[in-house]
Every structure is written in C-alpha cells, then in structure tokens.
Amino acid sequence: MNGMTVIVKKTTQLIAGIIFLYGIYIILHGHLTPGGGFAGGVILAGAFILLILAFGSDFLHLVREERGSTLYENLAILIVLFLALSGLVAGAGIFFDNWLPHGTPGELVSAGLLPLYNIFVGIEVAASILTIFLALVIFKEEVLK
C-alpha cells in the first residue's frame, strides 16, 4: 500500500494529532463524562489507522507482522488483571475493589482506581483494533502478490 496524494497526507498530519489528543482526553475523563477506556481506545486506534491509510503501510515500517501492537495489547490486559487482583489483596477481599482514596468528587483525580482501569483498557482496545486492521492490511497485501 503506497499511500495517497499530498493533499490527503498534509490534511492527515494536521488532523491525526488532534484525534489522538481527543482520544487521550476521552480516556482520562472517562470517570467524569461519557466515554472512558473503550471509547477513547477506539479513537486512538482511529488516529493510527488514519495515518496508515494516508501514508501507506510503509509509514509504520510494517514487516508482515503485527507483533508490536499485540505486545501492547497483552501487557495492557495483564495490568488490568493485576489491578483487579489488587482489590483482593489491598481492599476488602473483593475482585475489582476500588481501594485507592477517591478524592473530591468532580475533580480529575477523584475516582481511585477507575482512571487507571480506563487508561489500560484504552491501550488494550486501541492495540486490539490496530492489530485487527494491520492483519487485514497484511492479508490484503499477501493476496495481491
């Protein structure tokens, strides 16, 4: 996949960073507003997919494998599992217990472990969707050869 025209590439350079920052915003404010890890992860993956579509599969130096994104996916889900198990150890013996101090309601740091769950679920969702997209791109390139 070679990429698109100069106009598409320049527009993508302007928009992809804004989309990426918006995805991070949705993840970080997920415990206060609608959104969270899943929605923000989908937006983050959309930013990377937009870059790949505009600049071609050579933009991320794809080498017929999606090993990097699956590594992030596996690490993020492992961290979510450890956070959930930390409720059994540090909390009241409850899986997914929110044992950290909750802070002042309405503030960014006001939900204990929930922002951490949102961050790592967002990473996991973004990596999963990007892995699926990369697998489809690689399959398409292999079929065309």
mmCIF file of the C-alpha atoms, coordinates in Angstrom:
data_MODEL
# 
_entry.id   MODEL 
# 
loop_
_atom_site.group_PDB 
_atom_site.id 
_atom_site.type_symbol 
_atom_site.label_atom_id 
_atom_site.label_alt_id 
_atom_site.label_comp_id 
_atom_site.label_asym_id 
_atom_site.label_entity_id 
_atom_site.label_seq_id 
_atom_site.pdbx_PDB_ins_code 
_atom_site.Cartn_x 
_atom_site.Cartn_y 
_atom_site.Cartn_z 
_atom_site.occupancy 
_atom_site.B_iso_or_equiv 
_atom_site.pdbx_formal_charge 
_atom_site.auth_seq_id 
_atom_site.auth_comp_id 
_atom_site.auth_asym_id 
_atom_site.auth_atom_id 
_atom_site.pdbx_PDB_model_num 
ATOM 1   C CA . MET A 1 1   ? 0.000   0.000   0.000  1.00 0.00 ? 1   MET A CA 1 
ATOM 2   C CA . ASN A 1 2   ? 1.707   3.189   -1.188 1.00 0.00 ? 2   ASN A CA 1 
ATOM 3   C CA . GLY A 1 3   ? -0.356  5.971   0.335  1.00 0.00 ? 3   GLY A CA 1 
ATOM 4   C CA . MET A 1 4   ? -2.458  8.780   -1.030 1.00 0.00 ? 4   MET A CA 1 
ATOM 5   C CA . THR A 1 5   ? -1.986  12.231  -2.523 1.00 0.00 ? 5   THR A CA 1 
ATOM 6   C CA . VAL A 1 6   ? -0.074  15.097  -0.960 1.00 0.00 ? 6   VAL A CA 1 
ATOM 7   C CA . ILE A 1 7   ? -3.310  16.876  -0.015 1.00 0.00 ? 7   ILE A CA 1 
ATOM 8   C CA . VAL A 1 8   ? -4.548  13.847  1.939  1.00 0.00 ? 8   VAL A CA 1 
ATOM 9   C CA . LYS A 1 9   ? -1.165  13.410  3.635  1.00 0.00 ? 9   LYS A CA 1 
ATOM 10  C CA . LYS A 1 10  ? -0.968  17.062  4.749  1.00 0.00 ? 10  LYS A CA 1 
ATOM 11  C CA . THR A 1 11  ? -4.557  17.040  5.997  1.00 0.00 ? 11  THR A CA 1 
ATOM 12  C CA . THR A 1 12  ? -3.870  13.822  7.894  1.00 0.00 ? 12  THR A CA 1 
ATOM 13  C CA . GLN A 1 13  ? -0.788  15.368  9.500  1.00 0.00 ? 13  GLN A CA 1 
ATOM 14  C CA . LEU A 1 14  ? -2.977  18.198  10.786 1.00 0.00 ? 14  LEU A CA 1 
ATOM 15  C CA . ILE A 1 15  ? -5.885  16.058  11.960 1.00 0.00 ? 15  ILE A CA 1 
ATOM 16  C CA . ALA A 1 16  ? -4.207  12.903  13.359 1.00 0.00 ? 16  ALA A CA 1 
ATOM 17  C CA . GLY A 1 17  ? -2.613  14.686  16.317 1.00 0.00 ? 17  GLY A CA 1 
ATOM 18  C CA . ILE A 1 18  ? -5.896  16.335  17.259 1.00 0.00 ? 18  ILE A CA 1 
ATOM 19  C CA . ILE A 1 19  ? -7.711  12.984  17.066 1.00 0.00 ? 19  ILE A CA 1 
ATOM 20  C CA . PHE A 1 20  ? -5.000  11.358  19.200 1.00 0.00 ? 20  PHE A CA 1 
ATOM 21  C CA . LEU A 1 21  ? -5.258  14.083  21.864 1.00 0.00 ? 21  LEU A CA 1 
ATOM 22  C CA . TYR A 1 22  ? -9.047  13.810  21.856 1.00 0.00 ? 22  TYR A CA 1 
ATOM 23  C CA . GLY A 1 23  ? -8.756  10.048  22.447 1.00 0.00 ? 23  GLY A CA 1 
ATOM 24  C CA . ILE A 1 24  ? -6.467  10.670  25.416 1.00 0.00 ? 24  ILE A CA 1 
ATOM 25  C CA . TYR A 1 25  ? -8.926  13.279  26.735 1.00 0.00 ? 25  TYR A CA 1 
ATOM 26  C CA . ILE A 1 26  ? -11.821 10.798  26.490 1.00 0.00 ? 26  ILE A CA 1 
ATOM 27  C CA . ILE A 1 27  ? -9.808  8.137   28.336 1.00 0.00 ? 27  ILE A CA 1 
ATOM 28  C CA . LEU A 1 28  ? -8.645  10.453  31.135 1.00 0.00 ? 28  LEU A CA 1 
ATOM 29  C CA . HIS A 1 29  ? -12.083 11.982  31.717 1.00 0.00 ? 29  HIS A CA 1 
ATOM 30  C CA . GLY A 1 30  ? -13.999 8.699   31.385 1.00 0.00 ? 30  GLY A CA 1 
ATOM 31  C CA . HIS A 1 31  ? -14.966 8.578   35.063 1.00 0.00 ? 31  HIS A CA 1 
ATOM 32  C CA . LEU A 1 32  ? -16.444 12.097  34.880 1.00 0.00 ? 32  LEU A CA 1 
ATOM 33  C CA . THR A 1 33  ? -18.099 12.216  31.456 1.00 0.00 ? 33  THR A CA 1 
ATOM 34  C CA . PRO A 1 34  ? -19.496 9.703   28.967 1.00 0.00 ? 34  PRO A CA 1 
ATOM 35  C CA . GLY A 1 35  ? -16.632 7.806   27.429 1.00 0.00 ? 35  GLY A CA 1 
ATOM 36  C CA . GLY A 1 36  ? -13.750 6.033   29.033 1.00 0.00 ? 36  GLY A CA 1 
ATOM 37  C CA . GLY A 1 37  ? -11.306 3.336   28.078 1.00 0.00 ? 37  GLY A CA 1 
ATOM 38  C CA . PHE A 1 38  ? -13.251 1.686   25.284 1.00 0.00 ? 38  PHE A CA 1 
ATOM 39  C CA . ALA A 1 39  ? -14.417 4.839   23.507 1.00 0.00 ? 39  ALA A CA 1 
ATOM 40  C CA . GLY A 1 40  ? -11.041 6.553   23.889 1.00 0.00 ? 40  GLY A CA 1 
ATOM 41  C CA . GLY A 1 41  ? -9.216  3.429   22.697 1.00 0.00 ? 41  GLY A CA 1 
ATOM 42  C CA . VAL A 1 42  ? -11.317 3.327   19.549 1.00 0.00 ? 42  VAL A CA 1 
ATOM 43  C CA . ILE A 1 43  ? -10.497 6.993   18.883 1.00 0.00 ? 43  ILE A CA 1 
ATOM 44  C CA . LEU A 1 44  ? -6.756  6.363   19.431 1.00 0.00 ? 44  LEU A CA 1 
ATOM 45  C CA . ALA A 1 45  ? -6.835  3.426   17.032 1.00 0.00 ? 45  ALA A CA 1 
ATOM 46  C CA . GLY A 1 46  ? -8.669  5.611   14.528 1.00 0.00 ? 46  GLY A CA 1 
ATOM 47  C CA . ALA A 1 47  ? -5.806  8.122   14.587 1.00 0.00 ? 47  ALA A CA 1 
ATOM 48  C CA . PHE A 1 48  ? -3.249  5.408   13.806 1.00 0.00 ? 48  PHE A CA 1 
ATOM 49  C CA . ILE A 1 49  ? -5.464  3.858   11.130 1.00 0.00 ? 49  ILE A CA 1 
ATOM 50  C CA . LEU A 1 50  ? -5.875  7.275   9.501  1.00 0.00 ? 50  LEU A CA 1 
ATOM 51  C CA . LEU A 1 51  ? -2.083  7.657   9.353  1.00 0.00 ? 51  LEU A CA 1 
ATOM 52  C CA . ILE A 1 52  ? -1.656  4.193   7.833  1.00 0.00 ? 52  ILE A CA 1 
ATOM 53  C CA . LEU A 1 53  ? -4.347  4.848   5.227  1.00 0.00 ? 53  LEU A CA 1 
ATOM 54  C CA . ALA A 1 54  ? -2.907  8.217   4.229  1.00 0.00 ? 54  ALA A CA 1 
ATOM 55  C CA . PHE A 1 55  ? 0.794   7.348   4.190  1.00 0.00 ? 55  PHE A CA 1 
ATOM 56  C CA . GLY A 1 56  ? 0.614   3.668   3.289  1.00 0.00 ? 56  GLY A CA 1 
ATOM 57  C CA . SER A 1 57  ? 1.655   0.565   5.151  1.00 0.00 ? 57  SER A CA 1 
ATOM 58  C CA . ASP A 1 58  ? 5.326   1.550   4.913  1.00 0.00 ? 58  ASP A CA 1 
ATOM 59  C CA . PHE A 1 59  ? 4.667   4.502   7.249  1.00 0.00 ? 59  PHE A CA 1 
ATOM 60  C CA . LEU A 1 60  ? 4.913   2.328   10.379 1.00 0.00 ? 60  LEU A CA 1 
ATOM 61  C CA . HIS A 1 61  ? 7.518   0.038   8.804  1.00 0.00 ? 61  HIS A CA 1 
ATOM 62  C CA . LEU A 1 62  ? 5.191   -2.952  8.711  1.00 0.00 ? 62  LEU A CA 1 
ATOM 63  C CA . VAL A 1 63  ? 7.106   -6.147  8.081  1.00 0.00 ? 63  VAL A CA 1 
ATOM 64  C CA . ARG A 1 64  ? 4.360   -8.698  7.585  1.00 0.00 ? 64  ARG A CA 1 
ATOM 65  C CA . GLU A 1 65  ? 3.577   -8.970  11.272 1.00 0.00 ? 65  GLU A CA 1 
ATOM 66  C CA . GLU A 1 66  ? 1.679   -7.139  13.958 1.00 0.00 ? 66  GLU A CA 1 
ATOM 67  C CA . ARG A 1 67  ? 3.895   -8.170  16.881 1.00 0.00 ? 67  ARG A CA 1 
ATOM 68  C CA . GLY A 1 68  ? 4.274   -4.679  18.412 1.00 0.00 ? 68  GLY A CA 1 
ATOM 69  C CA . SER A 1 69  ? 0.565   -3.988  18.766 1.00 0.00 ? 69  SER A CA 1 
ATOM 70  C CA . THR A 1 70  ? -0.165  -7.443  20.196 1.00 0.00 ? 70  THR A CA 1 
ATOM 71  C CA . LEU A 1 71  ? 2.580   -6.886  22.782 1.00 0.00 ? 71  LEU A CA 1 
ATOM 72  C CA . TYR A 1 72  ? 0.884   -3.680  23.984 1.00 0.00 ? 72  TYR A CA 1 
ATOM 73  C CA . GLU A 1 73  ? -2.466  -5.423  23.929 1.00 0.00 ? 73  GLU A CA 1 
ATOM 74  C CA . ASN A 1 74  ? -1.234  -8.287  26.105 1.00 0.00 ? 74  ASN A CA 1 
ATOM 75  C CA . LEU A 1 75  ? 0.637   -6.041  28.549 1.00 0.00 ? 75  LEU A CA 1 
ATOM 76  C CA . ALA A 1 76  ? -2.361  -3.733  28.997 1.00 0.00 ? 76  ALA A CA 1 
ATOM 77  C CA . ILE A 1 77  ? -4.785  -6.561  29.714 1.00 0.00 ? 77  ILE A CA 1 
ATOM 78  C CA . LEU A 1 78  ? -2.265  -8.102  32.131 1.00 0.00 ? 78  LEU A CA 1 
ATOM 79  C CA . ILE A 1 79  ? -2.011  -4.798  34.025 1.00 0.00 ? 79  ILE A CA 1 
ATOM 80  C CA . VAL A 1 80  ? -5.819  -4.554  34.189 1.00 0.00 ? 80  VAL A CA 1 
ATOM 81  C CA . LEU A 1 81  ? -5.903  -8.069  35.634 1.00 0.00 ? 81  LEU A CA 1 
ATOM 82  C CA . PHE A 1 82  ? -3.262  -7.155  38.240 1.00 0.00 ? 82  PHE A CA 1 
ATOM 83  C CA . LEU A 1 83  ? -5.225  -4.018  39.185 1.00 0.00 ? 83  LEU A CA 1 
ATOM 84  C CA . ALA A 1 84  ? -8.346  -6.126  39.577 1.00 0.00 ? 84  ALA A CA 1 
ATOM 85  C CA . LEU A 1 85  ? -6.479  -8.647  41.716 1.00 0.00 ? 85  LEU A CA 1 
ATOM 86  C CA . SER A 1 86  ? -5.057  -5.822  43.841 1.00 0.00 ? 86  SER A CA 1 
ATOM 87  C CA . GLY A 1 87  ? -8.579  -5.356  45.184 1.00 0.00 ? 87  GLY A CA 1 
ATOM 88  C CA . LEU A 1 88  ? -8.406  -8.859  46.629 1.00 0.00 ? 88  LEU A CA 1 
ATOM 89  C CA . VAL A 1 89  ? -5.108  -8.116  48.364 1.00 0.00 ? 89  VAL A CA 1 
ATOM 90  C CA . ALA A 1 90  ? -5.307  -4.444  49.378 1.00 0.00 ? 90  ALA A CA 1 
ATOM 91  C CA . GLY A 1 91  ? -9.046  -3.988  49.521 1.00 0.00 ? 91  GLY A CA 1 
ATOM 92  C CA . ALA A 1 92  ? -11.805 -5.812  51.301 1.00 0.00 ? 92  ALA A CA 1 
ATOM 93  C CA . GLY A 1 93  ? -11.128 -9.083  49.512 1.00 0.00 ? 93  GLY A CA 1 
ATOM 94  C CA . ILE A 1 94  ? -13.277 -8.062  46.536 1.00 0.00 ? 94  ILE A CA 1 
ATOM 95  C CA . PHE A 1 95  ? -12.225 -8.521  42.910 1.00 0.00 ? 95  PHE A CA 1 
ATOM 96  C CA . PHE A 1 96  ? -12.052 -5.083  41.188 1.00 0.00 ? 96  PHE A CA 1 
ATOM 97  C CA . ASP A 1 97  ? -12.354 -3.309  44.548 1.00 0.00 ? 97  ASP A CA 1 
ATOM 98  C CA . ASN A 1 98  ? -11.708 0.434   44.289 1.00 0.00 ? 98  ASN A CA 1 
ATOM 99  C CA . TRP A 1 99  ? -9.350  0.638   47.257 1.00 0.00 ? 99  TRP A CA 1 
ATOM 100 C CA . LEU A 1 100 ? -7.477  3.871   46.445 1.00 0.00 ? 100 LEU A CA 1 
ATOM 101 C CA . PRO A 1 101 ? -8.689  7.152   48.034 1.00 0.00 ? 101 PRO A CA 1 
ATOM 102 C CA . HIS A 1 102 ? -11.493 8.652   45.981 1.00 0.00 ? 102 HIS A CA 1 
ATOM 103 C CA . GLY A 1 103 ? -10.616 12.355  46.333 1.00 0.00 ? 103 GLY A CA 1 
ATOM 104 C CA . THR A 1 104 ? -13.003 15.240  45.720 1.00 0.00 ? 104 THR A CA 1 
ATOM 105 C CA . PRO A 1 105 ? -15.988 14.376  43.506 1.00 0.00 ? 105 PRO A CA 1 
ATOM 106 C CA . GLY A 1 106 ? -15.877 16.092  40.116 1.00 0.00 ? 106 GLY A CA 1 
ATOM 107 C CA . GLU A 1 107 ? -12.097 16.526  40.042 1.00 0.00 ? 107 GLU A CA 1 
ATOM 108 C CA . LEU A 1 108 ? -9.850  14.716  37.560 1.00 0.00 ? 108 LEU A CA 1 
ATOM 109 C CA . VAL A 1 109 ? -8.221  12.623  40.299 1.00 0.00 ? 109 VAL A CA 1 
ATOM 110 C CA . SER A 1 110 ? -11.425 11.626  42.061 1.00 0.00 ? 110 SER A CA 1 
ATOM 111 C CA . ALA A 1 111 ? -12.170 8.009   41.371 1.00 0.00 ? 111 ALA A CA 1 
ATOM 112 C CA . GLY A 1 112 ? -9.483  5.826   42.921 1.00 0.00 ? 112 GLY A CA 1 
ATOM 113 C CA . LEU A 1 113 ? -8.543  3.035   40.525 1.00 0.00 ? 113 LEU A CA 1 
ATOM 114 C CA . LEU A 1 114 ? -11.113 3.883   37.833 1.00 0.00 ? 114 LEU A CA 1 
ATOM 115 C CA . PRO A 1 115 ? -8.816  6.224   35.845 1.00 0.00 ? 115 PRO A CA 1 
ATOM 116 C CA . LEU A 1 116 ? -6.121  3.518   35.833 1.00 0.00 ? 116 LEU A CA 1 
ATOM 117 C CA . TYR A 1 117 ? -8.633  0.985   34.551 1.00 0.00 ? 117 TYR A CA 1 
ATOM 118 C CA . ASN A 1 118 ? -9.691  3.452   31.839 1.00 0.00 ? 118 ASN A CA 1 
ATOM 119 C CA . ILE A 1 119 ? -6.089  4.111   30.768 1.00 0.00 ? 119 ILE A CA 1 
ATOM 120 C CA . PHE A 1 120 ? -5.128  0.466   30.408 1.00 0.00 ? 120 PHE A CA 1 
ATOM 121 C CA . VAL A 1 121 ? -8.440  -0.574  28.848 1.00 0.00 ? 121 VAL A CA 1 
ATOM 122 C CA . GLY A 1 122 ? -7.951  2.276   26.347 1.00 0.00 ? 122 GLY A CA 1 
ATOM 123 C CA . ILE A 1 123 ? -4.474  0.998   25.478 1.00 0.00 ? 123 ILE A CA 1 
ATOM 124 C CA . GLU A 1 124 ? -5.796  -2.543  25.141 1.00 0.00 ? 124 GLU A CA 1 
ATOM 125 C CA . VAL A 1 125 ? -8.718  -1.541  22.909 1.00 0.00 ? 125 VAL A CA 1 
ATOM 126 C CA . ALA A 1 126 ? -6.534  0.686   20.707 1.00 0.00 ? 126 ALA A CA 1 
ATOM 127 C CA . ALA A 1 127 ? -3.960  -2.082  20.303 1.00 0.00 ? 127 ALA A CA 1 
ATOM 128 C CA . SER A 1 128 ? -6.643  -4.684  19.559 1.00 0.00 ? 128 SER A CA 1 
ATOM 129 C CA . ILE A 1 129 ? -8.336  -2.630  16.866 1.00 0.00 ? 129 ILE A CA 1 
ATOM 130 C CA . LEU A 1 130 ? -4.987  -1.656  15.372 1.00 0.00 ? 130 LEU A CA 1 
ATOM 131 C CA . THR A 1 131 ? -3.918  -5.332  15.358 1.00 0.00 ? 131 THR A CA 1 
ATOM 132 C CA . ILE A 1 132 ? -7.090  -6.313  13.519 1.00 0.00 ? 132 ILE A CA 1 
ATOM 133 C CA . PHE A 1 133 ? -6.557  -3.520  10.982 1.00 0.00 ? 133 PHE A CA 1 
ATOM 134 C CA . LEU A 1 134 ? -2.902  -4.458  10.470 1.00 0.00 ? 134 LEU A CA 1 
ATOM 135 C CA . ALA A 1 135 ? -3.845  -8.102  9.987  1.00 0.00 ? 135 ALA A CA 1 
ATOM 136 C CA . LEU A 1 136 ? -6.327  -7.079  7.295  1.00 0.00 ? 136 LEU A CA 1 
ATOM 137 C CA . VAL A 1 137 ? -3.741  -4.847  5.576  1.00 0.00 ? 137 VAL A CA 1 
ATOM 138 C CA . ILE A 1 138 ? -1.134  -7.596  5.641  1.00 0.00 ? 138 ILE A CA 1 
ATOM 139 C CA . PHE A 1 139 ? -3.644  -10.153 4.365  1.00 0.00 ? 139 PHE A CA 1 
ATOM 140 C CA . LYS A 1 140 ? -4.657  -7.836  1.520  1.00 0.00 ? 140 LYS A CA 1 
ATOM 141 C CA . GLU A 1 141 ? -1.021  -7.275  0.534  1.00 0.00 ? 141 GLU A CA 1 
ATOM 142 C CA . GLU A 1 142 ? -0.308  -11.018 0.617  1.00 0.00 ? 142 GLU A CA 1 
ATOM 143 C CA . VAL A 1 143 ? -3.373  -11.791 -1.546 1.00 0.00 ? 143 VAL A CA 1 
ATOM 144 C CA . LEU A 1 144 ? -2.399  -9.152  -4.121 1.00 0.00 ? 144 LEU A CA 1 
ATOM 145 C CA . LYS A 1 145 ? 1.073   -10.677 -4.573 1.00 0.00 ? 145 LYS A CA 1 
# 
